Amino acid sequence: MKWTISSVKPPYGVAALRAIHAIQEAGWTQAQLQSSLMGASARVRVAVDSDSDLIEGANAMAPDILGFVLARRIADSLEIDLVAVTPSKRRLGIGRSLLSRLIEAESRSGLGEARLELASSNDPARALYQGLGFVVVGKRKRYYPDGDDALLLSRRNVSEIP
Ligand SMILES: CC(C)(COP(=O)(O)OP(=O)(O)OC[C@H]1O[C@@H](n2cnc3c(N)ncnc32)[C@H](O)[C@@H]1OP(=O)(O)O)[C@@H](O)C(=O)NCCC(=O)NCCS
């Protein structure tokens, strides 16, 4: 399977927003997603099936979005808010390429740290981030409604991705 990592900028087409909403598993509403995507600090990448075209802008066609990452750039930090890959396309390397391409791009403008919060029971995501050089730097006990702890992961000096 081949995919292309694309940078998406507002305005987002309804179809692209729906696709991202359907893939995410974090319970965000479409309105929450839309407002995060629109902020000046938003950094978004989508993985698109190489056989389909992603047309940006308000008239975007329904793109074959396989996964996405949504982050915010705050000074020299990158806060990674969401990353998800459609279930049937997992374990192909899409999540890793989404994150590494985003971090590489942000590193060109003086990125000092990339960080995120993650449920401690989310083993796939933990393995993904650890493979990219992230380390656990903190924990918030019973942070999530189901009682799970949140782990704080960070990668400093992010100019080189393993
Ligand atoms: C986490 C997630 C984004 C990973 O995406 P993915 O495209 O399947 O990940 P990749 O194929 O790029 O995997 C990269 C590495 O991560 C680790 N990994 C990914 N999925 C894993 C799993 N199910 N079990 C163990 N390790 C896993 C492996 O080290 C893998 O490398 P390898 O395949 O060479 O062994 C995907 O499982 C997902 O969408 N989960 C639901 C949403 C979510 O939990 N997001 C994170 C919190 S916002």
The ligand as a Gaussian input file, in Angstrom:
#p B3LYP/6-31G(d) Opt

LIG

0 1
 C       -1.421000       4.473000      17.583000
 C       -1.697000       4.426000      16.076000
 C       -1.833000       5.843000      15.553000
 C       -0.499000       3.745000      15.378000
 O       -0.634000       3.903000      13.978000
 P       -0.034000       2.825000      12.956000
 O       -0.062000       3.408000      11.599000
 O       -0.694000       1.516000      13.153000
 O        1.470000       2.703000      13.481000
 P        2.749000       2.250000      12.623000
 O        2.349000       1.175000      11.667000
 O        3.404000       3.453000      12.040000
 O        3.645000       1.611000      13.749000
 C        4.892000       2.175000      14.120000
 C        5.408000       1.421000      15.342000
 O        4.549000       1.647000      16.453000
 C        4.439000       0.448000      17.228000
 N        3.064000      -0.084000      17.151000
 C        2.056000       0.387000      16.385000
 N        0.933000      -0.344000      16.624000
 C        1.259000      -1.279000      17.541000
 C        0.542000      -2.322000      18.184000
 N       -0.758000      -2.555000      17.907000
 N        1.183000      -3.073000      19.094000
 C        2.489000      -2.854000      19.384000
 N        3.242000      -1.885000      18.791000
 C        2.624000      -1.113000      17.886000
 C        5.419000      -0.528000      16.626000
 O        6.667000      -0.313000      17.248000
 C        5.443000      -0.063000      15.177000
 O        6.602000      -0.437000      14.494000
 P        6.676000      -1.884000      13.757000
 O        5.374000      -2.091000      13.012000
 O        7.863000      -1.741000      12.862000
 O        6.848000      -2.880000      14.854000
 C       -2.969000       3.561000      15.761000
 O       -2.891000       2.345000      16.461000
 C       -4.274000       4.266000      16.114000
 O       -4.835000       4.991000      15.298000
 N       -4.789000       4.029000      17.343000
 C       -6.052000       4.646000      17.784000
 C       -5.887000       6.122000      18.098000
 C       -4.870000       6.340000      19.196000
 O       -4.800000       5.623000      20.172000
 N       -4.050000       7.413000      19.038000
 C       -3.019000       7.778000      20.012000
 C       -3.508000       8.709000      21.054000
 S       -4.106000      10.258000      20.382000

